[in-house]
């Protein structure tokens, strides 16, 4: 195992709760020379990428030891047995797995450490676009009162839309603003399922 991965493994073995990315990055900056080869005025993206690159390399080596490493900005944690996902029953598992594989491949490619600033900005813009779309989707689901429903389907959304539209249609004494919100929520959801 390479020295960077050993440093990470030592930290992770001594923390049963794991770390958030910021916590681990701060700990490494203050107590090790983990980031020293990057230089003094390194961008946050480069530090993030450098850390995640070494985490994903570590994750690969841990597979042989029946250990699994959870890696996200909010949770970096060592697990003694393979993680199982609650997402297995959801219809978007393939899409979710595809994104995980893309992230895995991105961080394992060390050439990405030196991406030009404009590419980093483009990636951040795409991230926020997806994040905001997800946020709007959740708002639309709440508007329909379906946030507690598991495995939403197109037919459930259409049925709920018809109920709410009928109930709040201005021609039937409903509020025009609320009706417009219901229509916008339906437009947000109709192609998502």
N, C-alpha and C positions, 0 to 999 in steps of 0.2 A: 504494500500500500504506500502510495506517495505521501510525503510529509503534510501537504495541505489537507488531504483526506483524513489523515490520522488526527490532525488538530480538530477537525470537525467531528470526527467520531468520538474523540475524548470528551468534547463538550456535550454532545448528544447523549452519551452514555451516562453522564452525571446529572442529567436533567430529565426526570420522569415526566414532567409537563411539557417538555420541548421548549421551543422559542418561537417568537414572531421574528420575521426577517430583521426588522429594525433592532430588536434586542440582541440577536446573534451578531449582527454587523457591528453594533456598538461594543459588545463584549470582545469581539475579535480585534477591533481597532485599538481598544484600550489596553488589552492584555497580551497581544501577540503581534508578530510581524506579518500576519496573513496577507495584508494588502500592500506590503512594502514594495513589491515589484511593479506596482501600478504607478508609483510616483506620488508626489504630494497633492497636486491639484487635479485629481481624477474626478471625472463626472460621476454623479450618482448612478447613472445607467451602467457605467463600466464596473463600479463596485458591485452593483446588484448582479450584473451578468457574471462577473468573476466568482462571486459567492455561489450563485446558482449553478454555474458550470461545474464547480468542484462538488457541490451537493449531488448533482446528477451522476457524476463520475463515481462518487462514493456509493450512491444507490445501486449502480451497476455491480460494483464489487461486493456489496452486501447480499445480493441475491444468492450467491453461493453459500452463504452462511445462514440461510433461511431467515434473514432479517429484511425488513422493508422500511424505506425511508419515505415519510410523508413530506412533500415539499410544496409549500405555497407561501405567499407573503405573510399569511396570518398563522401558519402552523408548520414548523419544521420539527419533526419528531421521529424518533426511532421506534419501530414496532418489532416485537419478537416473532410475530407470525404475520403472514400476508394479510394485508388490509382487504376487507370486503366492503362493497359499496351498497348503500341503500338505493342507489340509482339502477340496480340490476332490473327492477321491475318497470322502470320508466321507458317510454317509447323513444326517448332521445339518447339512449345509451350509446349508440354507434357514433352520433355526433359528439357526445361528451368524450368518448374514448379517442376519437379522431383528434380532438383538441389537445388531449393529454399527450398523444404520440407526437403531435406537432411541437408542443412545448419541449418534450423530452429531446427530440432531434435538434431543435433550435439551441438549447443550452449545451448539448454535447458537442456542438460544432464550435470550437474555440475561435474560429475566424470571425464569429459574430461579435467578439469583444471589440473589434475595431470597425464596427459599422459607422459609416459617415453620419454626422448629426442629422442630416435631412431624412435619412432612412429611420433613425430612431424617432424623430418627430412624426413621421408617417405612421410608424407602428403605434405610437402613443395615441395619435388621432383615431386610428382604427379601433384601438382598445376602448377609448371613451365612447366612440360611436356604438360599439356593441354593448357596452355597459349601460348607456343611456337607453338603448332599445330594450334591453332586459328590464330596466327600471320602468319604462313605459308599459311593457307587457304586464308586469306585476300590478301596476296601477289599474290597468284595464281589467285584470282578473278580480281585483278588489271591487272595482265598480260594479262588476257582475255578481259580487258576493260569492265567488267560487274559490276563494283562497284555501278553504279547507278540503277541497275536492282533489282526490288523488287521480292521476292519469286522465286529465281532461281530454275530451275528444271534441272534434269539430261539431258533432251533432249536439253535444251538451251545450256548447257555446251558442250555437244557432238557436236552440230551444230557449235558453236563458235570454238571449237577445230579443227574441220574439215576445217573450213574457214581459220584459222590461219596456220594450218599445210600445207595446200595446197599452201598458199601464201608464206610461208617461207621455204618450203622444199628445201634442198640443190640441189636435182636433177632438180629443177625448177628455179635455180638461186638464191635461198634464202640463208640467212646466217645460217650456221650450228649451231653456238652458240645460236642464237635466236630460232631456231627450237628446240634445246635441252631444252631451258627454257620453251617453249610451251608444250613440252612433259612432263616435270616435273610438270608443273602446272596442266596439265590434270590428271596425276597420283595422285596428291594431292586432286583434286576435284571429281574425278569420283565416289568414294565410299561415298562421303559426302552428296550426294543428292539422 
